[in-house]
Amino acid sequence: MNYHQITSEERYMISAYRVQGFSQAEIARQLGRHRSTISREIRRNQRADGKYEVSRAISRASRLRRESRRHWRFSDGHLQIIFRLLRLKWSPEQIAGWLKANNIFSISHATIYRYIWYDAFFGGHLYTYLRQSSKRRRKKYRSHDSRGVMPGKKHISERPPGAENRSRVGHWEIDTVMGARDDNHCIVTLVERKTKYTLIGKLKARTTDELNQRVIKLIEQQHRPVRTITADNGTEFHQYKAIEKETDSKFYFATPHHSWERGLNENTNGLIRQYLPKGASMAELTQHACNAIAKALNRRPRKTLGYKTPEQCYVLP
């Protein structure tokens, strides 16, 4: 459970309940607080005669905030910049790196994290913009898996050098991300290996026909050739030859259960979960919304790109 500092409104309510003769346990129930929180608040802010003093409590809380802020070595103007970037779902490391790379001001990502949790302690919501880690699937051993059975498929080890060492733009990874369990709506994601440029397509169902149609459209919209696409062994990719025929791209497949062979795609899907939480329905999700999410990701600076954005590295010559 996250702890939130008692608000001024709650302090006035504590005072009113005390006047009415409520016990500390009853006050805690009324405010939805733990009884020890109420006990501590009253003990800290009562006069010698035992009366709880609201003005004293509010004054003390304000003083603690001011004293905590004295140690922050950046101005309110700097904070506003950080707030705006956090609301764009940039990570503290991305923010710190981008600010330094563009000579705006210098701040460490650790300091940004400290301020976020300071803000959370006093009831703020900056922490809600941070990426939340999700549980990864684990391999189920001793069970038969036919997902890798596709005649004529090319293994990831056969990819050209430009795909393996990321020396050339045009080599992509592909995956699908599911929504709620009770519907078939999902998305397909493509990530360019060198620039991290991301494409997201809405699928009404996780079928080969639906996936092929969307992927072909996404590829046709690119101003640069899509040379290779690396996929896992999901059944939705079994008709990959249709995509190869329509786009001149070549498919390669990772070793079953070796998700680290497509680590970039796995990481990107984690970023997308900030916008499309695990278990949430995608039935109302539109392609326009998918494009907006992709644009937000493509305009985030990346440490591996020297804090340039994927858009800068992919779109610009």
N, C-alpha and C positions, 0 to 999 in steps of 0.2 A: 504494500500500500504506500502511495506517495504522501509525504507529509506536506501540508500547506499551512503557512503561518496564519494565525487567527486574524481576521479582518476587523476593521474599526466597527463595522455594523454588528459583528458578533460580540464585540466588547460591550456595546450599548445594550445588546440583548442579555448578556450575562448580568449586567448591572440591574436591568429591569427584573429578571427572574429572581435575583437575590432579594430585591425589595419585596417580591411576592412570597418569599419564604421557600423557594425551591431549593432542594438539596443539590449538591454538586453532581450526583449521579443523574438526577432528573434534568438538570441543565444540559449535561452531556448528551442525553437522549434527545432532547429538543433540538440541539444544534447538530446532531449527527457526528459528535466528537467522542474521543475516548475520554473516560472520566479522569484519567491522569493528566490529560492535556488541560482540562478545565481546572483541576486542582493546582497545577503548576502556574497557570495564568493568574489565578486568584492570589496565590501565595506571593507571587512576585510583585503584585500591584495593589496590595491592600495597605491601608493606613494602620497606625498603632491601635486604633479602636476596632480593627477588624473589617472596616467597610471597604469594599472594592471600589477603586477610584478609576473611572474610565479615562479621564484626561491624563492621569499619570501613566496608564498603560499605553495610550496612543503616543504620548511624548517619548516614552522609553523605546518603543518600537521604531519610531522615526530616527532617534539618536543612533540605534544600532545599525540602521540602514546607512546613515551618513558615515559612521565610522568604518563600516565594511567597505564603502566605496572609496575611501581615502587611499587605499592601496592599489586601486586600478590606475594604470599609467596611460589612460587614453581618455579623450574628451567625450562629451555627449554627442558631438558631431560624428566622431569616429564610431560611437555605439550605433548611431542611426544607420550608418553605412552597413555595419555588421548585421543589424536587424533586417535590413532590406535584402541582403544576400542570403540570410538564413531562411527568409520567407520564400526565396526562390529554390529552397531545398539544397543549397550548396552546403557541403560539409565544412566544419571548422578548418580542416586542413586545406581544402580548396580555397576558402576565403583568405586565410593567412598567406598562402602561396601567391594567389592572384594579386592581393594588395601589395605585396613586396615586389612581385615581378613588374608591376605597373607604377612603382615608386609613389604610391599613395600614402601609406604609412606602414610601419613594421609592427607586427604583433604575432605572437606564437599561437598555434592552434590550441595548445594546452591552456593558455590564458582565456581564450574564447570559451573553451569547455568549462573552465572554472566559473566564468560569469554566467553561463547558461544554467549551471546548477545552483549558483547563488540566486539567480532570478527565480528558479523553480522553488527554492526554499521559501521565498516570500510570495508564493502563489502565482508566479508568472508561468507563461506557456511557451517560452522559447524552445524548451526541450522537445516539444511536439513536432518541431521541424527537423529533428535529427533522424537519420536513417535508423530503422529498427531491424535488428538481425532476426532472421527467421531460421527455423530448424531445417536442416537439409535431409533429403531422403537418404536412407541407408540401404545398401545392397542386401537383398534377401538371399541368403546362401541356401544351397541344396534345393533349389527350385529350378525347373526347366524354364528357359526364356528363349522364345523364338524370334525376338525382335531383330536379331542380327542376321536373320536368314533372308538375304536379298540377292538373287543371282546377278552377277556382273558388277556388283558395287565395288567402288575403289576405296581402299583403306586410307586413313589419314596420313600414313607414312609415305604414300605415293604423291602427296601434294608437291607442287613445284616449289623451289627454294624461296621465291618471293612471298609465298603464303606462310612458310615455316618460320622465316626470320623477320617477317614484317617489313621487308625492305621496299615493298611496292604496294601502292594502293590498288584495291580491287579484289581483295581476298576476304571473304565474309564468314561468319558463323551464324547458324540459324537454330531456333528453338521455339517451342510453344509454351505458353504460360496459361494455366487453367484458372477459371473463376470459381464460382460456387459449385459444390458437388452436385446439386440438384438441377443444374442446367448445363447445356453443351457449349455455351458461349465461351470463347477464349481469345487469345491473341497470338500472333506469330511475331517473333522479334528477329531482326537481322542486324548484326554489328560488324562493321568493317574493322579488320584486325589492326591495321596500322594507325588509323586516325580515331578509332572508337566511335565513329559516326553510326548512329542508330536509326533504324526504321522499325515502325510498329504497325502491324496490320490487324484489323478486327476480323475475327472468324465467327460465323454463326454456329459452326460445328467443327469439331476436330476431325475432319475427314480429308482424304487426299484431294478430292475435287475442290473443296472450299479453300484449302491451303494453296493449291497450285494456282488457282485463279488470283488470289490475293498477292502471292509472291511474284507472279509474273507482272502484275500491274506495278508493284513497288519497284521491281527491277527496271521496267520500261521507263519509269520516271527519272532514273538516275542519268546525270550527264557524263558520268564516268562508267566504263565497262565493268561489269561484275564478272570477274574471271573465275573464281572458285567459291564454293559454298560448302562449309563443313557442318554436318548434322550429326545428331545422335541416331539411334536405331529405332526410333519410334515409328509405329505403323503409319502415321500421317505422312511420312516421307517415302513410302514405298513406291509411289508413282513419280519419283524424282526425274525420271527420264523425260517426262513431258515438259518440265521446267527447262531442262537442258536443251531440248529441241527448240523451244520458243525463244530462249534468251542467249544461247551460245555459252552459258556458264557451265561449269563442271562441278558435280557433287562428289564430296569425299565424306567418309563415315568414320566416326571415332570408334574405338574399341568399346564393346558393351560394358557398362558399369564404370567406365573411366571418365567421370565428369571433368576431371582436371585437364583433360586434353582439350576441352573447350571452356577453359576458365574465364575467358573474357565474356562469353555469353552468360555464364552462370552469374558473374558479378553484375552484369548489366541487368539481368532479370531481378536481382536483389534491389537495384536502384529503382526499377519500375514499380516494385512493390510499395514504394513510398506513395505512389499515386493510386495504385490498384492493390489494396491490401489482400493478403491471402485469405481465401474464403469468401470474399465479397463477390456478389453477382456482377457479371459483365453483360447482362442481357440488354441494359440500356446504354451501354458504351457504343459510341459512334466512331467511324473512321476519322472524323474531324477531331474528336477528343484524343484519339491515338496520335494524330499528327501533332497536336499541341503538346502532349507529353514528350514525344520524341524531340520536338524543338527545344523544350526546356532542358532535356538531357544534353542535347548537342550544343547548348550555349553555356554549359557549366565548364569551368576550367578544370583540366586534369593534370595531376602531378606528373604523370608519365609523359605528358605532352609539353612539359616546361610551363605549365599553367596557361597554355593556350586552350582554346575550346575545340572540340571535335569539328564543329562547323568551320572554324578558321582553317583547320588542317585538311579538311575534305573538300570544301566548296572552293576555297581560294586556290589559285594556281601555285 
